[in-house]
Amino acid sequence: MSSITEPIARGSHFNRILVIAGHAFTQLVRMKVFYFLAVFAVIAIASNFFDLPQHEGPESIGMNVLRSIKSWSLGTMTLFSVVLSIVATALLLPKDVEDRTLYTILAKPVPRFDYLAGKLLGVLILVFVSLAMMDVLMTVVLQIRSSMILTQQIAMAQAQGWPQDAIESLRAETAQHGPNWALQGAVFAVFLRASIMASLALLISTFSTSTLFTTIVSFLIYFIGHFQADARDAYLQAGQAGEGVFARMAALVFSLVLPDFQNFNVIDAVIEGQAMPLMVLVKLSLIGLYYALFFTIASWFVFAEKEF
Amino acid sequence: MKAWQRNGILLAALLAFGATRLPLEKSLGDELRKDGLVPPPLEIGTRDKIGQTSSAVALGGLRTLVATFLNLRAFSFFQEQRWEDVADTFEMIVDLAPRTRYYWETGSWHSAYNAASYYINNSSMPSLRRKEAWRAAIYRGRAFLERGIRNNPGDWSLLSTLGFMLTDANKFPAFRDPDATFITAADTYQKAVDTGNAPAFVNRAQFYALARAKGRETEALALARALYADPKNRLPTLQALLLVLEAHENPALDTAKLAVELFGTPERALEALSGHWQRTRERFPVDGVASALGALEQTLAVPPEKSILNKPLQVPSGPDQWFSK
């Protein structure tokens, strides 16, 4: 145990956080979470086979397959990242209590904030690494398939006598559905949403009495977070539909307390072949960072005076 | 610090945090919605129809994944020829993924082409009911596509698909006024051209639609001349229609001479105009074609028994033939 706690006790806040993060990462990797990547590989490859017949010209040949690969892959990434971030974070504190690692660490001169931030960072590194590996796999599958489709499209367009400019336009349109920066941005948006959930689960786990409670409440908040914008709009447009004061106040509290995940649905637009402006990603990143910082500080506030 | 004090501070901080992020998120949400990067909220009816599990998954940020599942389900319905279920499923799919061209085109195709053909051939129904079901399927396919265009106004392919449907010889007989249908098709193709992304054939398709609309011959002729100026557009249909419209404009025109000018040789002119003469199903105009064919056959010494003008024309098949028994 001392091999873990000794380096934690020494050095700066940043070093301590990194050591704890590294330990949390190793702890989670030992739970064999990366086995999920095999499942993801099967899904990414299987999504290639949903090439349904359709009424099509060169411009739409095979486009459904590209969309299917993106839809299945990003959907799986979303599910995996959200489940992993919630469950892993919910497990960390109770597991450290159970293993008695927590007592050893907190007996050293380790600020509780460093401990929480390190644990959260460990989970986020795990989610990031997993998503990066899935992203590489998805990009490779998509690259191979989009090259095949583009070859077919161009052959068909040439056979139909399309002029070169139209073929170039077709090539650009197909590239929108292939591996591009917007898709990488969408994967990063998946990571940001998972980061918010991990930091929220950390906050819940600081006052929760069980892992199950943390997990269930976090998932509920995740789903409700996709309606939060509706509540906010209901509050902001209140009075137009004759809502009462109570309904308006309820909508306000709902929108202030719960996170808004609807803006992250920009991922769907990328799956549909739209481009994601860099500025949108920057704004989403700032919002994600804002959430993560607030929830981590709030977690420390609760955890700081907690007795074990 | 007592527990109630700590909880109070935490709650106040949570509310303050919410108050600071609320305008940021609202502004970003409005921006994304304006740019079409976030789909509109899911209709309550759609949430009910897709079921609780799918609804939860869709609301959990996986709308396109649920749309993909539903597309597979729609394909099963298509294989089982359950047309109402196919149409209902595509209604749900486009609610989930309104910016995906494929779903609009495929949903419309299933209705206007597959379901409509099914009713032509389904002998278990009385002819009047089959005819009405056929017409309703085409109308529904058209309405679905028009809704897709309203949702994706800059998509040339959706506009072109609608134009194709309205000029399809198996579809336009379903609409009451063929001339109005051809004019709508030409306008639709024009909108596709105006997007700036449409391939050249869309421009030609616009002309083919306009050439068939009675009363728009002058406009069609101007377009034909403009298209003909580009050698890439010199295809037999366009060349034949240019001749027809020139003959309509000037009935005294020597069409045989013009035909040779347009097609290069009398042999090629005869072949192309013979093909045009026999394309009765598409309702292309034929002004001046008979006189041109007669003169060309005389030049090429085609015996009367082999004359295209003496061969019976294909009777245009349509609802009257399909639903006669």
Contacts between the chains, C-beta under 8 A, distances in Angstrom:
chain1	res1	chain2	res2	distance
A	50	B	68	7.4
A	50	B	72	6.7
A	52	B	71	7.1
A	52	B	72	7.7
A	52	B	75	5.1
A	52	B	106	7.9
A	54	B	102	7.1
A	54	B	105	7.2
A	54	B	106	5.1
A	54	B	109	6.8
A	55	B	105	6.4
A	55	B	106	7.1
A	55	B	109	4.0
A	55	B	113	6.6
A	55	B	161	7.8
A	57	B	157	7.9
A	59	B	157	5.7
A	59	B	199	7.9
A	60	B	101	7.2
A	60	B	102	6.4
A	60	B	105	6.9
A	60	B	157	6.8
A	63	B	102	5.9
A	64	B	71	7.8
A	64	B	102	5.2
A	67	B	64	7.6
A	67	B	68	7.5
A	67	B	100	6.8
A	67	B	102	6.7
A	68	B	68	5.8
A	70	B	64	7.9
A	71	B	64	4.6
A	71	B	65	5.2
A	71	B	67	7.4
A	71	B	68	4.6
A	72	B	65	6.8
A	72	B	68	6.8
A	74	B	64	7.8
A	74	B	65	7.8
A	75	B	62	4.9
A	75	B	64	7.3
A	75	B	65	3.4
A	75	B	68	7.9
A	78	B	60	7.7
A	78	B	61	5.8
A	78	B	62	6.0
A	79	B	62	7.5
A	82	B	60	7.8
A	157	B	199	7.9
A	160	B	201	7.4
A	161	B	232	7.9
A	162	B	199	5.5
A	162	B	200	7.5
A	162	B	201	7.6
A	163	B	199	7.4
A	163	B	200	5.7
A	163	B	232	6.1
A	166	B	199	3.7
A	166	B	200	6.3
A	169	B	197	5.7
A	169	B	199	7.3
A	170	B	199	7.8
A	173	B	197	7.7
A	193	B	61	7.1
A	222	B	60	6.8
A	223	B	56	6.4
A	223	B	59	6.2
A	223	B	60	5.6
A	226	B	59	4.9
A	226	B	60	6.4
A	226	B	61	6.2
A	227	B	59	7.1
A	229	B	25	7.4
A	229	B	26	8.0
A	229	B	29	5.7
A	229	B	41	7.9
A	230	B	41	6.2
A	232	B	22	6.4
A	232	B	25	7.5
A	232	B	26	6.3
A	236	B	26	7.2
A	253	B	15	7.8
A	255	B	18	6.7
A	255	B	22	6.2
A	256	B	14	7.3
A	256	B	15	5.1
A	256	B	17	8.0
A	256	B	18	2.9
A	256	B	19	6.1
A	256	B	22	6.7
A	257	B	14	5.8
A	257	B	15	7.1
A	257	B	18	6.0
A	260	B	21	7.8
A	260	B	25	4.6
A	260	B	29	7.4
A	261	B	61	6.3
A	262	B	29	6.3
A	262	B	38	6.6
A	263	B	25	6.3
A	263	B	28	5.3
A	263	B	29	5.4
A	263	B	32	6.1
A	263	B	38	6.7
A	264	B	61	6.1
A	265	B	38	5.1
A	265	B	39	6.7
A	265	B	61	5.9
A	265	B	63	7.0
A	266	B	32	5.9
A	266	B	37	4.8
A	266	B	38	6.0
A	267	B	61	6.9
A	268	B	38	7.8
A	268	B	39	6.2
A	268	B	61	7.8
A	268	B	63	5.1
A	268	B	64	4.8
A	268	B	97	7.0
A	269	B	36	7.0
A	269	B	37	4.4
A	269	B	38	6.9
A	269	B	39	7.6
A	269	B	99	6.6
A	271	B	64	4.4
A	272	B	64	6.7
A	272	B	97	6.0
A	272	B	99	4.5
A	272	B	100	4.9
A	273	B	99	7.9
A	273	B	100	7.7
A	274	B	36	7.0
A	274	B	37	6.4
A	274	B	99	6.6
A	276	B	37	7.0
A	277	B	35	7.8
A	280	B	28	7.7
A	280	B	31	7.7
A	280	B	32	6.8
A	280	B	37	6.8
A	283	B	24	7.9
A	283	B	28	5.3
A	284	B	28	7.6
A	287	B	21	6.9
A	287	B	24	6.6
A	287	B	25	6.6
A	287	B	28	7.1
A	290	B	21	6.3
A	291	B	21	7.7
A	294	B	13	7.8
A	294	B	17	5.0
A	298	B	10	6.2
A	298	B	13	6.4
A	298	B	14	7.1
A	301	B	6	7.2
A	301	B	9	7.4
A	301	B	10	6.3
A	301	B	13	7.7
A	302	B	6	7.0
A	302	B	10	6.7
A	305	B	1	6.5
A	305	B	6	7.0
